[in-house]
Amino acid sequence: MMRYTLLLLALLLAGCAGTKPYTTGPIKTSDPDNRDIPRPVEARENQYWDPIDRTFFYQIQKPLDLNWTFRKLVQGLGLVGPKEAQNVNMLDEVPNSSWFTQRHFYFPMSEDELRRGPNVTDGPDLSAWTVIAGKSEGKTKGFTIRDARGDRYIIKFDGPNYPELTSSAEVISTKIYHAAGYFVPQNTITYFDPAIIALDPEAEVTVEGEDRLMTDADLAAILDPQPRRADGHIRAMASKYVNGRPIGIWTFRGTKRDDPNDRVRHEHRRELRGLSVLGSWLNDADRRNANTLSVYTTDIRAPGDTARYIKHYVLDMGSTLGANGSGTHIVQHGQEYLFDPRTMAYQTVTLGVDPKPWEFQPLEIKYPSIGYFTAEYFEPEDWVMVHPNPAYEYRTDRDGFWGAKRVMAFTEADVRAIVDEGQLTDPEAEEYLVQTLLARREAIGRYWFQQVNPLDRFVLARLDNIGGDTDLSIRGGPVAYYVDGQRVGSENVAGVRPFVLEFDDLAVTYGLESDASSRYAYTVHHDGTQLSDGIADAPSVPVPALPASALDSSDEDDRVLRVELVTLRDGHEPSDAVNVYLHFPTDGRIRVVGIERE
């Protein structure tokens, strides 16, 4: 009886498992979550309650949730897989939305674009600043200013014992998150003369939970401890206010009830699950609700067509790389939660005879401007934040692979260009940071590209033009179309001219495996019948002709081929399969219409 009960639960939890893994209609490349909505209420978050809730109450709630409990049970029995992300299109990608937009992985950015990141200015105007508020929350001291142009910035300072640490970490990580596709504020390093500062008489500061007018003494308490350069200027990080009306935080769990555009629970959004992989690269150990921002944004799309909606930002990168606010990370950060029942239980059962490799590692800070940031003992699959994050806990291998693609898209030259924007004055410290980022990047690629067959960026090309100047294949981001925007004539209908399916083996592309040791077994199927098979020495496989019955069919599903690809590498077991679905419609607009990763 229990067996049949579990089987029924597995069927219920499997949900829409019978859905076709492709579409003959348009591929969803953007999410219409930017429709005009009334202004939602502001969502406030208590800085102290957030970590307590995630560490204790959320962990208690999970086993009490019957859906979560039964799914874990039948998943452990192998009856169903993990709950996959719910905002993924047929190409196994995340559509552009108010949360995320495709950037560097599909559309490589130039060095100048990577350096500029989200910046629309070079930082605050340095002729005159008016302090309009004291910075009362967070781990770093600072204040809010209005510059001579009328732009508002939050000004943050490095800790007294770690000059350049937090400011450089904020700028570098902001530019990486932006290039990866996330919405972030403009963060820049600035050097200013304290003489340009004036205090607004209505400026307020919060002290011990109470708001009061800010005084010259409050301002002096922030500025006086800051080190001066030879010219008397002070280094700071300036974070520009984003356009729109801030309405508080967004959460890594659930949805915002008064936002009709918010239809996918946040823990099941791939860009939030995959954010954990970028977080592991940067050791972003404090990525929680309090470090997010919802902004009620206005878009004027055309005369008379104005939309107001919520745009979702990732902000406050002051606990990335080696920084932890005004101080430095400790050895534990990234290795386990501050309160981690998993490791506590294991150590109790084993009586501590199996210590963690990093457990007795001393906290060595070689470069104060880098803090504690190392590739030693870094295990991408085991990295965690200081406090649990619901979206990160739901991450699947497909989500991890998606995040790893974004990490691996940053070449050494890209990393060097972005790190240079941190304006570190010690060349040895800068080189150490570059090498540590590259080592952690490689570890991420090697792990996640073994969990999922790393074939990606599929395009169709005509065989008789491969390698020539008249190659008609194009890359259109995650969706690639054939024939240079022109309809294929009847003489070129699929099944008459030979085609190939080209793709990138990301492990080879990013130097983790050699092309000489990599081959690709393929089988091509139509309606359950195998049409061809073989082993290709390069990431390009031939596509056979459609059967005559399919060419004559008016049913678009009859005009779909499935190409199954398995990667073979010397010294490794064959990979899991990637199934690529190709649609050859009657009008000749040939395209990839589905990607299914086992």
BELMOKA-V896896 format. One record per residue. N is the residue number from 1. D_FIRST is the distance of its C-alpha to the first C-alpha in Angstrom with 1 decimal. Layout:
N D_FIRST
N D_FIRST
//
This chain:
1 0.0
2 3.8
3 5.3
4 5.3
5 6.3
6 8.7
7 9.9
8 10.8
9 12.5
10 14.3
11 15.6
12 16.7
13 18.4
14 20.0
15 22.0
16 24.9
17 24.1
18 25.4
19 28.8
20 31.8
21 33.0
22 36.6
23 38.8
24 41.8
25 43.1
26 44.7
27 43.2
28 42.6
29 45.1
30 45.6
31 43.6
32 45.4
33 44.7
34 48.5
35 48.9
36 51.2
37 49.7
38 51.3
39 51.8
40 48.7
41 49.2
42 49.8
43 46.8
44 48.0
45 46.5
46 47.4
47 48.3
48 47.0
49 43.9
50 42.4
51 41.9
52 40.8
53 38.1
54 36.8
55 37.0
56 35.4
57 34.0
58 32.4
59 30.6
60 29.3
61 28.2
62 26.1
63 23.2
64 23.4
65 22.9
66 19.1
67 19.7
68 21.4
69 19.0
70 15.8
71 18.0
72 19.2
73 15.8
74 14.7
75 18.4
76 18.4
77 15.6
78 17.9
79 15.8
80 18.6
81 22.1
82 24.1
83 25.2
84 28.4
85 31.6
86 32.0
87 35.7
88 36.2
89 37.9
90 37.4
91 39.7
92 37.4
93 40.1
94 40.7
95 42.9
96 46.0
97 45.6
98 46.9
99 45.0
100 45.9
101 48.2
102 48.6
103 51.5
104 52.4
105 49.7
106 50.3
107 53.8
108 55.6
109 57.9
110 61.4
111 62.6
112 64.4
113 61.4
114 59.2
115 62.0
116 62.4
117 58.7
118 58.3
119 61.9
120 64.2
121 67.0
122 68.3
123 67.5
124 69.3
125 73.0
126 74.9
127 78.0
128 76.7
129 73.5
130 72.8
131 70.2
132 68.2
133 65.5
134 64.6
135 61.3
136 59.5
137 55.9
138 54.5
139 55.6
140 59.0
141 62.2
142 63.7
143 64.8
144 64.7
145 67.9
146 69.4
147 71.6
148 74.8
149 72.9
150 70.8
151 67.6
152 65.4
153 64.0
154 62.2
155 64.2
156 62.5
157 64.1
158 63.2
159 62.9
160 66.2
161 65.0
162 63.3
163 65.7
164 64.3
165 60.8
166 58.9
167 61.1
168 60.7
169 56.9
170 56.6
171 58.7
172 57.2
173 53.5
174 54.3
175 55.8
176 52.9
177 50.3
178 52.6
179 52.9
180 49.1
181 48.8
182 48.4
183 50.7
184 52.8
185 56.1
186 59.4
187 60.1
188 63.4
189 65.6
190 68.8
191 71.9
192 73.9
193 77.0
194 76.3
195 79.5
196 77.8
197 75.6
198 76.3
199 74.2
200 73.4
201 74.6
202 71.3
203 69.0
204 66.4
205 64.5
206 61.6
207 62.3
208 59.9
209 58.0
210 61.2
211 62.9
212 66.7
213 69.5
214 69.7
215 73.0
216 75.2
217 74.2
218 70.5
219 71.4
220 73.5
221 70.8
222 68.7
223 71.6
224 73.8
225 71.4
226 70.8
227 72.7
228 75.4
229 76.5
230 80.2
231 80.8
232 79.2
233 76.1
234 72.6
235 69.5
236 66.5
237 63.4
238 63.8
239 60.6
240 61.7
241 60.1
242 58.0
243 59.0
244 57.4
245 56.5
246 54.1
247 51.4
248 49.7
249 46.8
250 43.6
251 40.4
252 37.9
253 35.0
254 34.4
255 37.1
256 40.4
257 39.8
258 43.4
259 43.6
260 42.4
261 42.8
262 40.2
263 37.0
264 35.0
265 33.6
266 35.9
267 33.3
268 32.2
269 35.7
270 36.4
271 40.0
272 38.9
273 36.3
274 38.8
275 41.5
276 39.9
277 41.3
278 44.7
279 44.4
280 43.7
281 46.8
282 49.0
283 47.3
284 46.9
285 45.3
286 45.8
287 44.4
288 42.9
289 43.3
290 46.8
291 48.0
292 47.3
293 49.3
294 48.7
295 51.9
296 52.7
297 54.4
298 56.9
299 57.2
300 60.1
301 59.1
302 62.0
303 64.6
304 62.9
305 59.4
306 58.3
307 54.7
308 53.6
309 50.3
310 48.7
311 49.2
312 47.2
313 49.1
314 48.4
315 51.2
316 52.5
317 52.4
318 54.2
319 51.4
320 51.2
321 52.7
322 54.4
323 55.0
324 53.3
325 55.4
326 58.9
327 57.7
328 55.7
329 52.2
330 51.3
331 49.5
332 46.1
333 46.1
334 43.8
335 42.2
336 40.1
337 39.7
338 42.4
339 39.6
340 36.9
341 34.1
342 32.7
343 36.0
344 36.8
345 33.6
346 34.2
347 37.8
348 36.9
349 34.5
350 37.0
351 39.9
352 41.6
353 42.4
354 41.1
355 43.1
356 42.6
357 45.3
358 47.0
359 46.7
360 50.2
361 51.9
362 54.9
363 55.4
364 58.3
365 59.9
366 62.3
367 63.0
368 63.1
369 62.8
370 59.5
371 57.9
372 54.9
373 53.3
374 52.4
375 50.4
376 50.1
377 46.5
378 45.3
379 41.8
380 40.8
381 37.0
382 37.4
383 40.0
384 39.2
385 41.3
386 42.7
387 40.1
388 36.6
389 36.6
390 33.5
391 34.4
392 35.1
393 31.8
394 30.0
395 32.2
396 30.7
397 32.5
398 33.7
399 35.1
400 36.7
401 38.3
402 39.7
403 41.3
404 42.6
405 44.4
406 46.3
407 47.3
408 48.4
409 50.6
410 53.1
411 55.6
412 57.8
413 60.6
414 58.3
415 57.4
416 61.1
417 62.2
418 59.7
419 60.3
420 64.0
421 63.5
422 62.6
423 66.4
424 66.0
425 69.5
426 68.6
427 68.2
428 66.5
429 63.9
430 63.3
431 62.9
432 60.4
433 58.3
434 58.4
435 57.4
436 54.6
437 53.2
438 53.5
439 51.8
440 48.8
441 48.7
442 48.6
443 45.7
444 43.7
445 44.4
446 43.6
447 40.2
448 38.9
449 40.4
450 38.4
451 35.1
452 35.8
453 38.1
454 41.3
455 42.7
456 43.9
457 46.7
458 46.3
459 49.3
460 50.5
461 54.0
462 56.2
463 56.9
464 60.6
465 61.2
466 59.3
467 61.7
468 64.4
469 66.0
470 64.6
471 60.9
472 59.3
473 56.0
474 55.6
475 53.3
476 52.4
477 50.2
478 46.5
479 47.3
480 49.7
481 51.6
482 53.8
483 57.4
484 59.1
485 58.4
486 60.0
487 58.4
488 58.1
489 60.3
490 59.3
491 60.7
492 58.2
493 55.0
494 52.0
495 52.0
496 55.8
497 56.6
498 54.7
499 52.7
500 51.1
501 48.4
502 49.7
503 47.8
504 48.2
505 46.6
506 46.6
507 46.5
508 49.8
509 51.3
510 51.1
511 52.3
512 49.1
513 49.1
514 52.0
515 52.3
516 53.6
517 50.3
518 48.0
519 47.1
520 44.7
521 42.7
522 42.2
523 40.7
524 41.4
525 39.1
526 39.7
527 37.0
528 35.0
529 38.1
530 39.7
531 43.4
532 44.6
533 43.9
534 46.0
535 46.7
536 49.0
537 51.2
538 51.5
539 49.2
540 50.1
541 48.5
542 49.8
543 48.2
544 48.6
545 49.8
546 47.4
547 47.1
548 49.7
549 47.1
550 45.9
551 49.5
552 50.1
553 46.8
554 47.0
555 43.2
556 43.2
557 39.8
558 41.5
559 43.9
560 41.5
561 41.3
562 38.8
563 40.4
564 38.1
565 39.8
566 39.1
567 41.6
568 42.9
569 44.9
570 46.8
571 45.0
572 41.7
573 38.5
574 38.2
575 36.9
576 34.0
577 35.0
578 36.6
579 36.5
580 39.5
581 39.8
582 43.3
583 44.4
584 47.6
585 48.4
586 51.2
587 53.6
588 53.4
589 52.1
590 49.9
591 47.5
592 44.4
593 41.7
594 38.6
595 37.7
596 34.2
597 33.8
598 31.0
//
